[in-house]
């Protein structure tokens, strides 16, 4: 007697129209069974009829704690996808999330991070990608059925009866509009075909240009974008909620074209025959794809098979994590091109963390230490975050760093043309943590490296930061042609005005200029420079990465820093990739790495970092960061993670305790200092 095959027990979070279609897919799947549905209003009429056999739970939380649910299909409005996917993963359950996975690639990255940590499955529900018709189309492209692909034209648009402000598609706070609702389909198809034509699973465009009509509620009612791929393929994609479009996929090649009508529904929602038309100069060929299975059953089974096999993401041609992230990055650029930022993404509405909770304080993963001149303890790692251009994208990383115990934030007048300061100011005010934070400000960068620039730029910086002072201030560069006393006088005036309430000093200053500045301040009763922000790393910078940069990694510098007990907020503390697989004696493809870091002395240090990392079960970059942290002077590395994974990876260095002998061995390789641990 054969046992019944194991089935995935599905719960549905959010009982909308798409959830009903998914439930039909579960009912016609091989691997799944629907056991529960969570609703905000469990008494709503029609739930029992639309979801037969499923227990109706009161509220979404009930689904997270239900022991009879293995996996959750999330079909709530777009803004809550990230919150609930993260919370479901934290509850140990698998997730299939309706598209878009998140409002942005940054949200999707946070969702993937949660799934990776929990060891659970996470997939984005683009149902057409799992249908056999998609695989057939890719085979035709790869086989050269229309020669070399040059262009893809794809649309998904429909016309609502009229403007309906209460409908989710027109609601700004629900991230309505066409790009997020249906624009991801033609974009994902274009990336899929460009990849197939290049021998890859998918491809990423190197240029995205977009246009759209924003309606009275501020959402895109119809929109279009041009995508250019490195292979030369150009894609025209369009979508709309107020404009019906032909919804025909066209792939144009050197020997003909392929056309598929209503591709997104393949052979039909409940099975049928799909037609792929191949049109060449000599005639037309129709390739039929017959499928009796329901459209949504394919994604149910693909998710179920992955879960049962212990996989955390879809197998191709389903959209794996890298594919979903790439798709959302294109949608992010499309939205940026048309100036579409939803109200729900702005600071006033983003009062909680990405998981829907209030920001937590008191984290201890990142330890704190006393820094001379600072009124409060400072975390041993400082955070730089120059890459974010919206509050909703940057807050994810800022929240995570703060909750881990971090409180030192590195900004500068020139970073992001001022947006880095603006973002931090919004976050500090929104989260109410200014008095718990150490804010680093920098100004007077070349070519505006003059004493009278300091006050002017600091005024603008404080306005952006929404505060009346910075805790640490650095001149971003030095101008040796200007007497050092003029710079000290300018910074001392800001101290006396209360706009700098901690140490000041130089970023990329020489020790000779620092000595001169300190001596001047001591003679005149001014506040003396009390901090540096120079490059410092286990790998010594051979030539400046950028003009005017100064490294403090030499033996002479280390002796000076130790004798002075000068705090150094070290940038490029992990050698900008030198301690990763991007570098190697035979690898010469990265011009910056070769020019700035490649020497036999540095490679010896890298070899020893690798050796020690192997013994500790860490990575060489962890050892490199631990080296900076363990110096015999106050040393605060600046880290610049772009994702939560990168942040957590940096934190793995914090439990490495290096002794003075370890430090000496890593630096010089002396046998008497060899670590035996």
C-alpha positions in Angstrom: 0.0 0.0 0.0 1.5 3.4 -1.1 1.3 6.3 1.3 -0.3 9.5 0.4 2.3 12.0 -0.9 3.1 14.9 1.5 1.2 18.0 0.7 2.0 21.6 1.6 -0.7 23.1 3.9 -1.4 26.6 2.6 -2.9 29.5 4.4 -4.0 32.7 2.6 -3.4 36.1 4.1 -5.8 38.6 2.6 -9.1 37.3 0.9 -9.2 39.4 -2.3 -9.9 38.5 -6.0 -6.4 37.2 -6.7 -6.6 35.1 -3.5 -9.6 33.4 -4.9 -7.7 32.6 -8.1 -4.9 31.2 -6.1 -7.2 29.1 -4.1 -8.4 27.6 -7.3 -4.8 26.8 -8.2 -4.3 25.1 -4.9 -7.4 23.0 -5.4 -6.1 21.8 -8.8 -2.5 21.3 -7.7 -0.5 18.1 -7.0 1.4 19.4 -4.0 -0.9 21.7 -2.0 -4.1 21.9 0.1 -5.8 25.0 1.4 -6.4 24.8 5.1 -7.0 28.4 6.3 -7.6 31.9 5.3 -6.9 35.0 7.5 -9.2 38.0 7.2 -9.4 41.3 8.9 -13.2 40.9 8.7 -13.8 37.2 9.1 -17.6 37.7 9.0 -17.5 39.1 5.4 -20.0 37.5 3.2 -18.7 35.0 0.6 -15.6 33.9 2.3 -16.8 30.3 2.9 -18.1 30.0 -0.7 -14.9 31.5 -2.3 -12.5 29.4 -0.2 -14.3 26.1 0.4 -12.9 23.9 3.1 -10.7 26.5 4.6 -10.9 27.6 8.2 -11.6 31.3 8.4 -9.3 32.9 10.9 -9.8 36.3 12.7 -6.9 38.5 11.8 -3.5 37.9 10.1 -1.7 37.2 13.4 -3.8 34.0 13.8 -2.3 32.6 10.6 1.3 33.0 11.9 0.6 30.9 15.0 -1.5 28.3 13.3 0.3 24.9 13.7 -1.5 23.4 10.8 -0.2 25.9 8.2 3.1 25.3 6.5 3.1 28.1 3.9 1.4 31.4 3.5 0.2 33.1 0.3 0.3 36.9 0.8 -2.3 38.8 -1.3 -2.7 41.9 0.8 -2.3 45.4 -0.9 1.2 46.1 -2.0 2.4 48.2 1.0 2.0 45.4 3.5 3.8 42.7 1.5 7.2 43.3 3.2 5.8 43.5 6.7 3.9 40.2 6.5 6.5 38.3 4.5 9.0 39.1 7.2 6.7 38.2 10.0 5.6 35.0 8.4 9.3 34.0 7.9 10.1 34.8 11.5 7.2 32.5 12.4 9.0 29.7 10.5 6.6 29.5 7.7 7.2 29.6 3.9 5.9 32.5 1.8 4.6 32.9 -1.7 4.1 36.7 -2.1 1.9 38.2 -4.8 3.7 40.6 -7.1 5.3 42.9 -6.6 7.4 41.2 -3.8 7.9 44.7 -2.2 7.3 48.3 -3.1 11.0 48.5 -4.0 14.1 46.3 -4.4 15.2 47.5 -0.9 12.0 46.1 0.6 12.4 42.8 -1.4 16.0 42.6 -0.1 14.8 42.8 3.5 12.2 40.1 2.8 14.8 37.8 1.3 17.1 38.5 4.2 14.4 37.4 6.6 13.7 34.2 4.7 17.4 33.4 4.4 17.9 33.7 8.2 14.7 31.7 8.9 15.6 29.0 6.4 12.2 29.3 4.7 11.0 29.6 1.1 10.2 32.9 -0.4 8.8 33.3 -3.9 7.2 36.1 -6.0 4.0 35.0 -7.6 4.4 35.8 -11.3 2.2 32.9 -12.4 3.0 33.1 -16.1 6.7 32.3 -15.5 5.9 28.8 -14.3 3.6 27.9 -17.2 5.1 25.6 -19.9 4.4 28.2 -22.5 7.1 30.4 -21.0 9.7 27.6 -21.3 8.7 26.9 -24.9 9.1 30.6 -25.8 12.6 30.6 -24.3 13.5 27.5 -26.3 12.4 29.2 -29.5 14.5 32.2 -28.8 17.5 30.2 -27.8 17.2 28.0 -30.9 17.4 31.0 -33.2 13.9 30.7 -34.6 13.9 34.4 -35.4 17.6 34.9 -35.7 19.3 37.3 -33.3 16.9 39.1 -31.0 17.0 42.9 -31.4 13.9 44.2 -29.7 11.1 43.2 -27.4 7.7 45.0 -27.2 5.4 44.1 -24.4 2.4 45.6 -22.7 -0.1 44.8 -19.9 -2.8 47.4 -19.6 -6.5 47.6 -19.0 -9.1 50.3 -18.4 -11.0 50.6 -15.2 -14.6 52.0 -15.6 -13.4 55.4 -14.4 -11.6 57.1 -11.6 -12.5 55.3 -8.4 -10.6 57.0 -5.5 -11.7 54.2 -3.1 -10.3 51.4 -5.3 -6.8 50.1 -4.4 -5.6 50.7 -8.0 -6.2 54.5 -7.6 -5.3 54.7 -3.9 -1.9 56.4 -3.3 -1.6 55.0 0.2 -2.0 51.5 -1.2 0.7 52.1 -3.9 -1.8 52.0 -6.8 -1.2 52.5 -10.4 0.0 50.4 -13.3 3.8 50.1 -12.8 3.6 48.0 -9.6 0.4 46.2 -10.4 1.0 45.0 -13.9 4.2 46.8 -15.1 6.3 44.1 -13.6 5.0 41.6 -16.2 6.4 43.1 -19.3 9.6 44.1 -17.5 10.1 40.5 -16.3 9.4 39.2 -19.8 11.9 41.6 -21.4 14.6 40.6 -18.9 13.8 36.9 -19.5 14.0 37.2 -23.3 17.2 39.4 -23.2 18.7 36.7 -21.0 17.6 33.9 -23.3 19.1 35.7 -26.3 22.4 36.1 -24.4 22.7 32.5 -23.0 21.6 33.6 -19.5 18.6 32.9 -17.3 17.7 36.6 -17.4 19.5 39.9 -18.1 19.6 43.3 -16.5 19.2 46.5 -18.5 22.0 49.1 -18.2 19.7 52.0 -19.1 16.0 52.6 -18.1 14.0 55.6 -19.3 10.4 56.1 -18.3 7.4 58.3 -18.8 3.9 58.2 -17.4 0.6 60.1 -16.8 0.1 60.6 -13.1 -3.6 61.0 -12.4 -5.5 63.1 -9.8 -4.5 60.7 -6.9 -0.9 60.8 -7.9 -0.6 57.2 -9.2 0.5 56.2 -12.7 -2.6 55.6 -14.8 -0.7 54.7 -17.9 3.1 54.4 -18.3 5.8 53.4 -20.7 9.5 52.7 -20.4 12.5 51.9 -22.7 15.1 49.4 -21.5 18.5 49.0 -23.1 20.5 45.9 -22.4 24.3 45.5 -22.7 23.8 43.1 -25.6 22.1 45.8 -27.6 18.6 44.6 -27.2 16.0 47.3 -26.7 12.7 46.7 -24.9 9.6 48.8 -25.1 7.3 48.1 -22.2 4.0 49.7 -21.2 1.2 49.3 -18.7 -1.9 51.0 -17.5 -5.0 50.8 -15.3 -6.9 53.5 -17.2 -5.9 52.6 -20.7 -6.6 49.3 -22.5 -3.6 48.0 -24.4 -3.2 45.2 -26.9 -1.3 43.1 -24.4 0.6 41.3 -27.2 4.2 40.2 -26.6 6.4 40.8 -29.7 10.0 39.6 -30.0 11.7 41.0 -33.1 14.7 39.3 -34.5 17.0 39.5 -37.6 15.0 36.6 -39.3 11.5 37.3 -38.2 9.4 38.0 -35.1 7.4 36.1 -32.5 3.9 37.3 -31.3 1.9 36.0 -28.5 -1.5 37.5 -27.5 -2.5 37.8 -23.9 0.7 36.0 -22.9 0.2 36.7 -19.2 -2.6 34.2 -19.0 -0.8 31.6 -21.2 -3.2 28.9 -22.3 -6.0 30.2 -20.0 -6.8 30.5 -16.3 -8.4 27.1 -16.3 -6.4 25.4 -19.0 -6.6 25.5 -22.8 -4.4 26.0 -25.8 -1.9 28.9 -26.2 -0.5 30.0 -29.5 3.0 31.3 -30.3 3.1 32.8 -33.7 6.4 32.9 -35.6 6.3 35.3 -38.5 9.0 35.2 -41.1 9.4 36.7 -44.6 8.3 33.4 -46.1 5.2 32.8 -44.0 3.8 32.2 -40.6 4.1 29.3 -38.2 1.9 28.6 -35.2 3.2 26.7 -32.3 0.5 25.4 -30.0 1.0 24.8 -26.3 -1.9 22.7 -24.9 -2.3 22.6 -21.1 -5.3 21.3 -19.2 -4.0 22.3 -15.8 -5.1 25.6 -14.2 -2.8 28.5 -14.6 -2.3 29.2 -10.9 -1.7 25.5 -10.1 1.7 25.8 -11.8 3.0 28.3 -9.3 1.5 26.4 -6.4 3.3 23.2 -7.4 6.6 25.0 -8.2 6.6 26.5 -4.7 5.5 23.2 -3.2 8.2 21.2 -5.0 10.8 23.7 -3.8 9.6 23.6 -0.2 9.5 19.8 -0.2 13.0 19.7 -1.6 14.3 22.1 1.1 14.9 24.9 -1.4 14.4 28.6 -0.4 13.6 30.0 -3.8 11.9 29.1 -7.1 13.8 27.1 -9.7 14.0 28.8 -13.1 12.0 29.8 -15.1 10.2 30.8 -11.9 11.6 34.1 -10.4 14.4 33.3 -8.0 15.6 36.0 -5.6 18.1 37.6 -7.9 15.5 37.7 -10.6 12.9 39.4 -8.4 15.5 41.9 -7.1 16.5 42.8 -10.7 12.9 43.2 -11.7 12.2 45.6 -8.9 15.3 47.6 -9.5 14.0 48.3 -13.0 10.6 49.3 -11.6 12.4 51.5 -9.1 14.2 53.3 -11.9 11.0 53.6 -13.9 9.2 55.2 -10.9 12.2 57.5 -10.3 12.1 58.6 -13.9 8.5 59.8 -13.5 8.9 61.2 -10.0 6.5 58.7 -8.4 7.0 58.3 -4.7 3.9 57.2 -2.9 2.7 59.0 0.2 3.0 55.7 2.1 6.8 55.8 1.4 7.4 59.2 2.9 8.7 59.8 6.5 5.3 60.9 7.8 3.8 57.5 7.1 6.9 55.4 7.7 6.7 55.5 11.5 7.5 51.8 11.9 10.3 49.5 10.8 10.0 47.4 7.7 8.5 44.6 9.8 5.7 46.9 11.1 7.1 47.3 14.6 8.3 50.3 16.5 12.1 50.9 16.5 13.7 49.0 19.4 16.6 50.5 21.4 19.1 48.8 23.7 20.7 46.5 21.2 24.1 45.1 22.3 25.5 43.3 19.2 27.5 46.5 18.4 29.3 47.4 21.5 29.8 51.0 22.6 33.0 52.8 23.9 33.9 56.1 25.3 35.5 58.6 22.8 37.3 61.6 24.4 35.2 64.7 23.9 31.9 62.9 23.2 29.1 63.3 25.8 27.7 59.8 25.2 29.2 56.4 24.4 29.7 55.7 20.7 29.3 52.4 18.9 32.5 50.7 17.8 31.3 50.8 14.2 30.1 53.9 12.4 27.6 53.7 9.6 28.0 55.4 6.2 25.0 55.3 3.8 25.6 57.3 0.7 23.7 55.1 -1.7 20.1 55.7 -0.7 17.9 58.3 -2.4 14.5 57.9 -0.6 13.5 57.7 3.0 11.8 54.3 2.5 15.0 52.8 1.0 17.4 54.1 3.6 15.4 53.6 6.8 15.6 49.8 6.5 19.4 49.8 7.0 19.4 52.7 9.5 16.8 50.9 11.6 18.7 47.6 11.6 22.0 49.2 12.5 20.4 51.1 15.4 18.6 48.1 16.7 21.9 46.2 16.7 23.4 48.9 19.0 24.9 51.3 16.4 24.6 55.0 17.0 27.4 56.7 15.0 26.3 58.1 11.7 28.8 59.4 9.1 27.6 62.1 6.8 29.2 64.9 4.7 28.0 68.1 3.0 28.8 66.7 -0.4 27.4 63.2 0.0 24.6 62.6 -2.4 24.5 66.3 -3.2 23.2 66.7 0.4 20.6 63.9 0.4 22.5 61.8 2.8 22.2 64.5 5.4 18.6 65.1 4.6 17.8 61.3 4.9 19.5 61.1 8.3 17.7 64.2 9.5 14.4 62.7 8.5 15.2 59.4 10.2 16.5 61.0 13.4 13.3 63.1 13.7 10.9 60.3 12.7 12.4 57.8 15.1 13.0 60.3 17.9 16.6 59.2 18.6 18.7 62.3 18.0 19.8 62.4 21.6 21.0 58.8 21.5 23.0 59.3 18.3 26.5 60.6 17.4 26.3 62.5 14.2 29.5 63.1 12.2 29.5 66.1 9.9 32.1 66.9 7.3 32.6 70.0 5.1 35.1 72.2 3.2 35.9 69.6 0.6 38.2 70.5 -2.3 37.9 72.8 -4.2 36.0 74.8 -1.5 38.6 74.1 1.2 38.6 77.5 2.9 38.0 78.6 6.5 35.0 80.8 5.6 33.3 77.8 3.9 33.0 75.8 7.2 30.3 78.0 8.8 28.3 78.4 5.6 28.2 74.7 4.8 27.6 73.7 8.4 24.5 76.0 8.4 23.1 74.1 5.4 24.1 70.7 6.9 22.3 71.4 10.2 19.2 72.5 8.3 19.2 69.2 6.4 19.9 67.2 9.5 17.1 69.0 11.4 19.3 69.5 14.4 21.2 72.4 15.9 24.6 70.7 16.3 26.8 67.9 15.1 28.7 65.7 17.6 31.9 65.3 15.6 33.1 67.5 12.8 35.8 66.9 10.2 37.2 69.2 7.5 36.8 66.8 4.6 40.1 67.8 3.0 43.1 70.0 3.8 44.6 72.9 1.9 48.3 73.2 3.0 48.4 76.7 1.4 46.1 78.0 4.1 47.7 78.6 7.5 46.4 75.8 9.8 45.5 78.4 12.5 42.8 79.8 10.3 41.1 76.4 10.0 41.4 75.8 13.8 39.9 79.3 14.5 37.0 78.6 12.2 36.1 75.2 13.8 36.7 76.6 17.3 34.1 79.4 16.6 31.5 76.6 15.8 32.4 74.9 19.1 31.8 78.2 21.0 28.5 78.7 19.1 27.4 75.2 20.2 27.1 73.9 16.7 30.0 71.4 17.2 29.5 69.6 20.6 32.4 67.2 20.5 35.8 66.7 18.9 36.7 68.3 15.6 39.6 67.5 13.3 40.5 66.5 9.8 39.6 63.9 7.3 42.6 63.2 5.0 44.9 65.4 7.0 48.6 64.6 7.5 50.1 64.1 11.0 52.3 67.1 10.5 49.4 69.4 9.9 47.6 67.8 12.9 50.6 68.4 15.1 50.8 72.0 13.9 47.1 72.5 14.5 47.2 71.0 18.0 50.2 73.1 19.0 48.5 76.3 17.8 45.3 75.5 19.8 47.3 74.8 22.9 49.2 78.1 22.6 46.1 80.1 22.1 43.6 78.4 24.4 41.4 77.2 21.5 39.8 73.7 21.4 42.5 71.5 19.8 41.7 69.0 17.1 40.7 65.8 18.7 39.9 63.3 16.0 40.9 62.1 12.5 39.0 60.4 9.7 41.8 58.9 7.5 42.0 55.6 5.7 43.2 52.8 8.0 43.2 49.1 7.1 45.2 46.0 7.4 46.1 46.6 3.8 48.1 49.8 3.3 46.9 52.2 0.6 49.8 52.6 -1.8 48.5 55.6 -3.7 45.4 57.8 -3.0 42.1 56.3 -4.2 40.9 59.8 -4.8 42.9 63.1 -5.0 43.8 64.4 -1.6 43.2 61.1 0.3 45.5 60.2 3.2 46.2 56.8 4.6 47.2 56.2 8.2 48.2 52.5 7.9 52.0 52.9 7.9 54.1 52.1 10.9 54.9 55.8 11.5 51.2 56.6 11.5 50.3 53.8 13.9 53.0 55.0 16.3 51.7 58.6 16.1 48.1 57.6 16.6 49.0 55.4 19.6 51.2 58.1 21.2 48.5 60.7 20.7 45.7 58.3 21.5 44.0 60.0 18.6 40.6 58.6 17.7 40.5 57.7 14.0 37.2 57.1 12.2 38.7 54.8 9.5 37.3 54.8 6.0 37.9 51.9 3.6 38.7 49.8 6.7 38.3 46.5 4.8 40.4 47.5 1.8 37.5 48.1 -0.6 37.4 44.4 -1.6 41.1 43.5 -1.3 40.2 40.8 1.3 37.5 39.3 -0.8 37.6 37.0 -3.9 37.7 40.1 -6.1 41.5 40.4 -5.4 44.3 37.9 -6.0 47.9 37.9 -7.3 46.8 36.8 -10.7 43.6 38.8 -10.9 44.2 42.1 -12.7 40.8 43.1 -13.9 39.9 45.6 -11.2 42.0 48.7 -11.9 41.4 50.3 -8.5 42.4 47.3 -6.6 45.5 46.8 -8.6 46.5 50.4 -8.5 45.8 51.1 -4.8 46.4 47.9 -2.9 48.5 45.4 -4.9 51.9 44.9 -3.3 53.6 41.8 -2.0 53.5 43.2 1.5 49.7 43.6 1.3 49.3 40.2 -0.2 51.3 38.7 2.7 48.8 40.4 5.0 45.9 39.1 3.0 47.4 35.5 3.1 47.6 35.7 6.9 44.1 37.1 7.1 42.9 34.1 5.1 44.8 31.7 7.2 43.4 33.1 10.5 39.9 33.3 9.0 40.0 29.6 8.1 41.0 28.7 11.7 38.2 30.9 13.1 35.5 29.9 10.7 35.2 33.5 9.5 36.0 35.3 6.3 39.2 37.4 5.6 37.2 40.6 5.6 36.0 39.8 9.2 39.6 39.5 10.2 40.5 42.7 8.4 37.7 44.6 10.3 38.7 43.0 13.6 42.3 44.2 13.0 41.1 47.8 12.8 38.9 47.5 15.9 41.7 46.0 18.0 44.2 48.9 17.6 45.9 50.4 20.7 44.2 53.7 20.0 40.5 54.6 19.6 39.7 53.2 16.2 36.2 53.4 14.8 35.8 51.7 11.4 33.3 53.3 9.0 31.3 50.6 7.3 29.1 51.2 4.2 26.7 48.2 3.8 24.1 48.5 1.1 21.9 45.6 2.3 21.0 43.9 5.5 23.1 40.8 4.6 26.1 43.1 4.2 25.4 44.7 7.5 25.1 41.4 9.3 28.2 40.1 7.6 30.2 43.0 9.0 28.9 42.3 12.5 30.4 38.8 12.3 33.8 40.5 12.9 32.7 41.7 16.4 33.3 38.4 18.2 36.9 38.1 17.0 39.2 39.1 19.8 42.7 39.8 18.5 45.7 40.1 20.9 48.6 42.5 20.4 50.6 39.5 19.2 47.8 38.7 16.7 47.9 42.2 15.4 51.6 42.2 15.0 51.5 38.8 13.2 48.8 39.9 10.8 50.8 43.1 10.0 54.3 41.7 9.7 54.1 37.9 9.7 56.7 37.6 12.4 56.9 34.0 13.7 57.1 35.1 17.3 53.7 36.6 16.9 52.1 33.7 15.2 48.6 33.0 16.4 48.0 29.5 17.5 44.3 29.8 18.5 
